């Protein structure tokens, strides 16, 4: 599967289970390309901090690690650098700038300097705008940017895929096994209970 096909599938998928095995493997391979020490290629430190906070607000740490522990910000940086074309990257970077502009307008400081409640308020507004765009009648929607060309749609999708294809997300959250711990050859099936 080509990277462009995987990105198209990512943009059209409403939920992670729709990823094919090939796409899942490709995104797992992205995690394996992450260096031991973080190295930013597309994001500057301020943008990286913004992406880290947004992804952690989307998938926070609970009884399992959150997006930050899964290095979702580094996954996103690698996708921006090696997979996105210039238009997609521009939409994403412009969206990050818009997040700071909204924060300064509402709270007189950058997004990363706002409290969690204020940050959540900004993300909720972005999510509401995205939902409103999707709810518009079909003829009006065609004239506007499709959802996959929307910053918040992009970062939500990248966060979900980045988290659930990471070792942390896959094993600790989904309780999946990339390599089963044992092989159970021919095991008889339990008989179905009497009807």
Backbone bond lengths (Angstrom), bond angles and torsions (degrees), N, CA, C in turn:
res aa  C-N    CA-C-N  psi(-1)  N-CA   C-N-CA  omega(-1)  CA-C   N-CA-C  phi
1 X - - - 1.455 - - 1.518 108.48 -
2 X 1.308 116.52 134.90 1.449 121.48 179.29 1.517 111.10 -80.30
3 X 1.330 116.31 154.52 1.464 120.64 -179.57 1.515 111.90 -58.11
4 X 1.338 117.49 -41.74 1.462 120.55 -179.22 1.526 110.19 -61.45
5 X 1.336 117.55 -38.93 1.462 120.83 178.21 1.520 110.37 -65.37
6 X 1.338 116.39 -41.06 1.462 120.48 178.87 1.525 110.47 -63.68
7 X 1.331 117.81 -41.05 1.459 120.83 178.03 1.520 111.29 -66.99
8 X 1.331 117.48 -38.88 1.457 120.55 177.34 1.524 109.83 -62.46
9 X 1.321 116.67 -43.77 1.452 121.35 178.21 1.522 110.15 -63.20
10 X 1.324 116.89 -41.79 1.462 121.74 177.98 1.519 110.26 -59.60
11 X 1.326 117.27 -44.74 1.467 121.15 -178.04 1.517 111.82 -67.35
12 X 1.319 117.63 -32.91 1.457 119.95 -176.85 1.517 112.96 -89.07
13 X 1.320 117.35 -16.51 1.462 120.64 -177.39 1.523 110.22 -76.44
14 X 1.315 115.22 128.39 1.465 119.64 177.14 1.520 110.14 -85.55
15 X 1.305 116.84 -21.56 1.462 120.05 -178.50 1.525 109.56 -147.38
16 X 1.302 115.76 154.38 1.452 122.43 -176.56 1.527 114.23 -57.87
17 X 1.340 120.26 -37.59 1.462 118.87 -178.27 1.526 114.04 -58.32
18 X 1.338 117.76 -16.02 1.457 120.24 179.93 1.521 113.01 -78.54
19 X 1.335 117.45 -9.28 1.460 119.48 177.88 1.518 109.55 -68.98
20 X 1.314 116.22 132.70 1.448 120.11 176.89 1.526 109.19 -71.62
21 X 1.303 116.68 167.37 1.466 120.13 177.42 1.518 111.09 -61.28
22 X 1.335 115.97 -38.43 1.469 119.59 178.87 1.520 111.35 -63.25
23 X 1.340 116.27 -45.25 1.465 119.95 179.52 1.517 110.06 -64.89
24 X 1.330 116.82 -41.85 1.464 120.34 177.71 1.529 109.91 -58.92
25 X 1.316 116.68 -44.81 1.471 121.08 179.40 1.521 111.42 -62.91
26 X 1.329 116.23 -39.72 1.464 119.00 179.62 1.528 111.17 -64.23
27 X 1.331 116.51 -43.25 1.454 119.13 179.86 1.530 111.72 -71.26
28 X 1.323 117.46 -30.56 1.478 120.33 173.01 1.526 108.88 -63.77
29 X 1.323 116.31 -38.97 1.467 120.48 179.88 1.529 111.16 -64.23
30 X 1.331 117.41 -32.26 1.468 120.58 176.69 1.525 108.81 -60.94
31 X 1.317 117.11 -43.79 1.472 120.38 178.58 1.530 111.04 -60.86
32 X 1.301 116.82 -37.15 1.462 120.13 -179.56 1.524 111.88 -70.61
33 X 1.333 117.50 -19.93 1.465 121.44 177.92 1.523 112.59 -81.94
34 X 1.333 117.20 -12.93 1.459 119.91 -179.10 1.529 109.44 -66.51
35 X 1.332 117.58 129.79 1.461 120.13 179.41 1.530 110.91 -70.59
36 X 1.331 116.01 160.47 1.462 120.64 179.68 1.528 111.39 -59.14
37 X 1.310 116.69 -41.80 1.465 121.93 176.82 1.527 108.44 -102.98
38 X 1.349 117.40 133.82 1.467 119.82 -178.39 1.533 112.47 -56.97
39 X 1.319 114.98 132.39 1.464 122.54 175.68 1.525 106.69 -133.92
40 X 1.331 116.37 114.47 1.456 120.49 -179.37 1.519 110.33 -85.07
41 X 1.340 115.80 136.26 1.455 120.56 -179.40 1.524 111.96 -113.42
42 X 1.321 117.85 -38.61 1.467 121.17 -178.76 1.525 112.02 -110.39
43 X 1.298 117.09 -35.46 1.459 121.59 -176.92 1.525 110.57 -90.14
44 X 1.324 116.26 141.45 1.465 118.75 170.82 1.539 107.26 -85.53
45 X 1.322 119.63 170.60 1.469 120.62 -176.66 1.534 114.06 -56.51
46 X 1.335 117.94 -38.47 1.468 120.30 178.93 1.531 110.61 -66.57
47 X 1.334 117.09 -45.18 1.469 120.64 178.45 1.525 110.62 -62.98
48 X 1.336 116.20 -39.98 1.463 120.56 178.44 1.525 110.64 -61.96
49 X 1.335 117.54 -41.70 1.469 121.18 178.34 1.530 110.01 -63.17
50 X 1.332 117.09 -39.25 1.457 121.19 178.36 1.522 110.90 -64.99
51 X 1.329 117.06 -46.49 1.467 121.64 178.51 1.530 110.04 -61.87
52 X 1.323 117.25 -41.73 1.471 121.13 -179.89 1.527 110.38 -60.62
53 X 1.320 117.01 -45.68 1.471 120.52 -179.23 1.524 110.82 -66.38
54 X 1.329 117.14 -45.43 1.469 119.83 -179.57 1.522 110.37 -61.03
55 X 1.320 117.47 -47.16 1.466 119.57 -178.66 1.526 111.33 -64.90
56 X 1.327 117.29 -35.68 1.473 120.38 178.23 1.528 111.00 -70.38
57 X 1.328 118.14 -31.53 1.464 120.40 175.00 1.529 110.84 -71.19
58 X 1.325 117.30 -31.49 1.468 121.13 177.50 1.527 110.20 -72.67
59 X 1.340 116.64 -45.34 1.471 121.55 177.62 1.527 107.75 -128.29
60 X 1.342 115.90 86.79 1.465 119.11 -177.26 1.531 112.54 -78.12
61 X 1.306 114.09 161.79 1.460 119.76 173.90 1.521 108.03 -71.68
62 X 1.310 116.60 130.06 1.468 122.44 175.16 1.522 105.55 -127.38
63 X 1.324 116.91 -123.89 1.461 118.85 173.07 1.530 110.73 -79.32
64 X 1.317 116.22 -7.07 1.465 122.18 172.28 1.529 107.83 -121.59
65 X 1.320 117.68 157.74 1.470 119.90 179.73 1.530 111.40 -61.79
66 X 1.328 115.64 153.20 1.458 121.26 179.78 1.518 112.06 -96.40
67 X 1.327 114.83 -166.69 1.461 121.91 -176.88 1.526 112.59 -61.98
68 X 1.318 117.11 -36.15 1.464 120.06 -179.75 1.527 110.98 -62.45
69 X 1.315 117.01 -45.06 1.465 121.04 179.60 1.526 111.71 -64.89
70 X 1.339 116.23 -29.25 1.466 120.82 179.28 1.523 112.24 -83.61
71 X 1.341 116.83 1.53 1.461 123.35 178.34 1.535 112.01 60.74
72 X 1.322 115.45 37.77 1.459 120.99 -179.39 1.522 110.80 -60.82
73 X 1.334 117.91 -36.77 1.468 120.39 179.43 1.526 111.25 -60.23
74 X 1.316 117.29 -39.46 1.467 120.57 178.67 1.528 110.99 -71.64
75 X 1.329 116.89 -35.50 1.462 122.24 174.87 1.531 109.08 -59.77
76 X 1.346 116.59 -46.60 1.462 121.21 -179.86 1.525 110.45 -63.53
77 X 1.330 117.59 -42.63 1.463 120.92 178.59 1.532 110.92 -59.12
78 X 1.313 117.05 -42.15 1.472 120.85 179.71 1.529 111.10 -67.16
79 X 1.333 117.34 -40.98 1.470 120.46 177.32 1.527 110.15 -62.68
80 X 1.338 116.78 -43.91 1.466 120.39 177.92 1.523 111.32 -59.07
81 X 1.315 116.87 -40.46 1.459 122.19 -175.35 1.520 112.64 -75.69
82 X 1.308 116.94 -46.93 1.464 120.09 -169.36 1.525 115.49 -104.90
83 X 1.317 117.93 -16.76 1.457 119.41 -174.46 1.525 113.29 -115.26
84 X 1.319 117.94 -38.48 1.457 120.43 -175.80 1.521 111.06 -75.21
85 X 1.345 115.17 144.17 1.464 118.61 172.54 1.529 107.63 -82.59
86 X 1.316 116.84 177.03 1.465 121.00 -175.13 1.531 112.37 -62.23
87 X 1.332 117.53 -38.49 1.467 119.97 179.81 1.524 110.95 -64.98
88 X 1.325 117.00 -46.48 1.469 120.63 179.67 1.530 111.00 -62.19
89 X 1.313 115.13 -43.74 1.465 119.99 179.31 1.529 110.19 -63.04
90 X 1.317 117.34 -40.57 1.453 121.79 179.17 1.530 111.21 -63.32
91 X 1.331 117.48 -43.25 1.463 121.72 177.92 1.523 109.48 -59.88
92 X 1.325 116.20 -44.37 1.467 120.55 -179.08 1.527 111.04 -63.98
93 X 1.325 117.34 -48.68 1.464 121.21 -178.23 1.530 111.69 -65.33
94 X 1.326 116.80 -38.27 1.464 120.97 176.80 1.527 109.58 -64.19
95 X 1.325 116.66 -37.91 1.463 121.00 177.29 1.510 112.02 -62.99
96 X 1.330 117.06 -40.73 1.470 120.24 176.94 1.530 110.68 -62.53
97 X 1.322 116.45 -41.88 1.461 120.76 177.72 1.524 110.68 -62.85
98 X 1.339 116.79 -39.63 1.461 121.95 179.05 1.531 111.37 -64.34
99 X 1.330 116.98 -36.76 1.469 120.21 178.43 1.531 109.71 -60.21
100 X 1.330 116.87 -45.10 1.470 120.18 177.57 1.524 111.55 -65.24
101 X 1.340 117.07 -39.47 1.474 120.44 179.65 1.526 110.19 -62.62
102 X 1.314 117.62 -41.74 1.466 121.77 177.72 1.528 110.47 -63.22
103 X 1.325 115.96 -43.08 1.468 120.16 -179.52 1.527 110.73 -63.57
104 X 1.317 116.63 -42.76 1.472 120.12 179.65 1.538 110.90 -66.41
105 X 1.331 116.17 -37.79 1.460 119.97 179.38 1.530 111.32 -66.69
106 X 1.316 116.69 -41.67 1.464 120.66 -176.66 1.528 113.60 -85.29
107 X 1.336 116.29 -38.32 1.463 119.82 -169.85 1.525 114.09 -126.72
108 X 1.316 117.44 3.37 1.474 123.78 177.39 1.527 113.63 60.05
109 X 1.319 116.81 32.25 1.467 121.57 174.26 1.520 109.85 -157.72
110 X 1.340 115.36 162.73 1.461 120.18 178.32 1.525 110.54 -63.93
111 X 1.324 115.87 157.31 1.462 122.62 -178.96 1.531 111.71 -52.99
112 X 1.333 117.14 -45.73 1.467 120.18 -176.62 1.525 112.47 -65.56
113 X 1.317 118.04 -21.56 1.468 122.05 -179.58 1.523 112.95 -91.44
114 X 1.322 117.56 -6.02 1.460 121.93 178.69 1.529 109.88 -80.63
115 X 1.317 115.56 159.62 1.463 120.67 174.71 1.520 110.30 -74.88
116 X 1.316 116.02 165.84 1.467 121.49 -177.93 1.526 111.99 -58.46
117 X 1.325 117.74 -38.29 1.465 120.52 -179.80 1.529 110.64 -64.16
118 X 1.313 117.08 -43.19 1.470 121.52 179.33 1.524 110.61 -67.16
119 X 1.327 117.00 -41.08 1.465 120.95 178.42 1.524 110.47 -61.86
120 X 1.324 115.84 -43.34 1.463 120.58 179.09 1.522 110.67 -63.42
121 X 1.320 117.59 -38.17 1.462 122.28 178.40 1.538 110.59 -60.63
122 X 1.322 116.57 -42.57 1.471 120.91 179.17 1.523 110.49 -65.59
123 X 1.321 116.94 -44.97 1.465 119.96 179.60 1.518 111.29 -65.67
124 X 1.319 117.38 -36.29 1.470 120.60 177.61 1.522 110.27 -63.39
125 X 1.331 116.84 -40.46 1.473 120.32 177.51 1.528 110.75 -62.64
126 X 1.327 116.82 -42.58 1.473 120.45 177.46 1.523 110.85 -62.99
127 X 1.327 116.98 -41.32 1.457 121.44 179.82 1.525 110.48 -66.80
128 X 1.334 117.32 -40.29 1.464 121.02 177.92 1.524 110.87 -62.79
129 X 1.331 116.61 -41.01 1.466 120.97 178.21 1.530 110.65 -63.86
130 X 1.309 116.58 -40.88 1.464 120.99 178.23 1.525 110.12 -64.05
131 X 1.324 116.99 -44.73 1.462 121.10 179.24 1.526 111.09 -62.80
132 X 1.329 117.08 -39.60 1.464 120.79 178.93 1.526 110.65 -64.10
133 X 1.323 117.19 -39.37 1.465 121.56 178.22 1.520 110.31 -63.00
134 X 1.314 116.39 -42.20 1.465 120.26 -179.21 1.520 111.76 -69.83
135 X 1.335 117.82 -28.08 1.461 121.63 -177.43 1.520 113.18 -82.66
136 X 1.334 117.59 -10.53 1.464 120.85 -179.54 1.520 110.42 -64.88
137 X 1.337 116.89 150.30 1.464 119.76 175.25 1.534 110.32 -58.27
138 X 1.294 116.56 149.94 1.472 123.08 -175.08 1.529 114.95 -50.98
139 X 1.335 121.19 -47.07 1.477 119.33 -178.08 1.535 113.36 -60.49
140 X 1.324 118.98 -38.55 1.470 120.92 179.65 1.520 110.51 -71.01
141 X 1.321 117.32 -36.79 1.456 121.55 -176.96 1.527 111.42 -64.07
142 X 1.311 117.47 -34.52 1.468 120.43 -178.39 1.520 111.79 -62.69
143 X 1.325 116.73 -32.08 1.460 120.00 -179.55 1.521 111.66 -75.71
144 X 1.302 116.97 -23.47 1.458 120.80 179.89 1.523 109.54 -92.76
145 X 1.291 115.12 172.43 1.453 121.81 179.32 1.535 109.71 -66.11
146 X 1.351 119.51 130.17 1.463 119.60 177.49 1.532 109.86 -63.11
147 X 1.338 118.10 155.34 1.462 120.19 -175.97 1.521 114.74 -53.16
148 X 1.329 118.45 -36.69 1.464 119.21 -178.99 1.516 112.56 -68.28
149 X 1.326 117.28 -10.56 1.471 122.22 175.72 1.529 110.34 -102.78
150 X 1.322 116.03 21.47 1.457 123.14 -179.80 1.526 107.91 -108.78
151 X 1.326 117.39 130.43 1.465 121.25 -177.08 1.518 112.57 -53.68
152 X 1.324 117.52 -49.50 1.465 118.48 -174.93 1.521 111.36 -67.10
153 X 1.318 117.00 -36.48 1.463 120.33 174.66 1.533 109.62 -60.68
154 X 1.334 115.83 -44.64 1.465 120.70 -178.69 1.528 111.31 -61.79
155 X 1.330 117.10 -48.25 1.462 118.80 -175.30 1.526 111.15 -70.54
156 X 1.329 117.60 -32.82 1.463 119.12 176.00 1.524 110.57 -64.81
157 X 1.334 116.19 -46.91 1.465 119.98 -179.79 1.524 111.05 -62.69
158 X 1.324 116.57 -46.16 1.470 119.82 179.91 1.521 111.63 -63.27
159 X 1.317 116.89 -37.46 1.469 120.40 178.44 1.522 110.60 -65.00
160 X 1.323 116.91 -47.46 1.461 120.39 -179.77 1.527 111.99 -62.35
161 X 1.316 115.96 -48.69 1.466 119.45 -179.20 1.524 110.12 -67.40
162 X 1.328 116.93 -42.54 1.459 120.34 179.11 1.513 112.50 -61.22
163 X 1.322 116.09 -39.06 1.468 119.59 -179.32 1.526 111.59 -73.66
164 X 1.333 116.83 -52.26 1.460 119.80 -172.68 1.522 114.10 -76.26
165 X 1.325 118.04 -12.16 1.466 119.12 172.69 1.524 111.15 -98.74
166 X 1.331 116.90 -0.98 1.471 120.03 174.27 1.523 108.71 -79.25
167 X 1.304 116.29 161.83 1.461 119.87 178.68 1.530 110.23 -61.83
168 X 1.332 116.93 -42.50 1.469 121.22 179.62 1.526 110.76 -60.42
169 X 1.319 116.61 -52.51 1.463 120.53 -177.33 1.511 113.13 -64.02
170 X 1.317 115.91 -43.56 1.458 120.24 -177.08 1.524 111.61 -69.66
171 X 1.319 117.10 -46.73 1.463 119.73 -174.92 1.523 113.25 -83.83
172 X 1.343 117.92 -44.26 1.458 119.47 -173.86 1.526 113.27 -86.86
173 X 1.315 117.51 -33.26 1.459 119.76 -178.64 1.528 111.13 -91.19
174 X 1.325 116.45 -48.23 1.463 120.16 -178.43 1.526 113.12 -88.77
175 X 1.311 115.95 -11.18 1.470 122.92 -178.71 1.529 111.70 57.63
176 X 1.321 115.86 35.96 1.453 121.59 177.07 1.517 110.17 -92.06
177 X 1.299 114.80 163.04 1.459 120.56 176.82 1.511 107.94 -121.78
178 X 1.331 115.91 124.39 1.450 119.01 177.61 1.529 108.94 -72.92
179 X 1.307 116.26 -43.50 1.460 121.80 173.17 1.525 106.13 -123.94
180 X 1.334 118.09 114.82 1.464 119.74 -177.92 1.530 111.02 -56.37
181 X 1.329 115.83 145.47 1.463 120.75 -177.87 1.519 112.27 -70.66
182 X 1.334 116.52 -24.10 1.466 119.17 177.12 1.521 109.13 -152.08
183 X 1.305 115.30 159.78 1.463 121.14 177.41 1.516 107.98 -108.40
184 X 1.310 116.93 126.65 1.454 121.13 -175.47 1.524 112.02 -103.44
185 X 1.275 119.76 36.00 1.472 126.77 175.39 1.521 113.55 17.49
186 X 1.310 116.45 -124.55 1.467 121.30 -178.36 1.523 108.93 -96.31
187 X 1.281 115.69 99.52 1.459 120.93 -179.95 1.518 107.53 -109.24
188 X 1.339 116.73 129.29 1.472 117.78 -179.64 1.525 110.51 -65.73
189 X 1.320 115.58 142.00 1.452 121.01 176.93 1.514 109.14 -75.71
190 X 1.316 116.35 144.80 1.442 120.12 177.05 1.523 107.91 -68.96
191 X 1.331 115.38 140.00 1.453 118.64 -178.87 1.523 109.05 -68.07
192 X 1.320 114.44 143.25 1.445 120.49 -179.05 1.532 108.36 -68.10
193 X 1.311 115.81 138.68 1.466 120.86 -179.79 1.520 108.97 -61.20
194 X 1.317 114.96 150.47 1.465 120.24 -179.37 1.524 110.38 -59.16
195 X 1.299 114.70 138.56 1.472 119.49 -177.30 1.465 112.23 -81.18
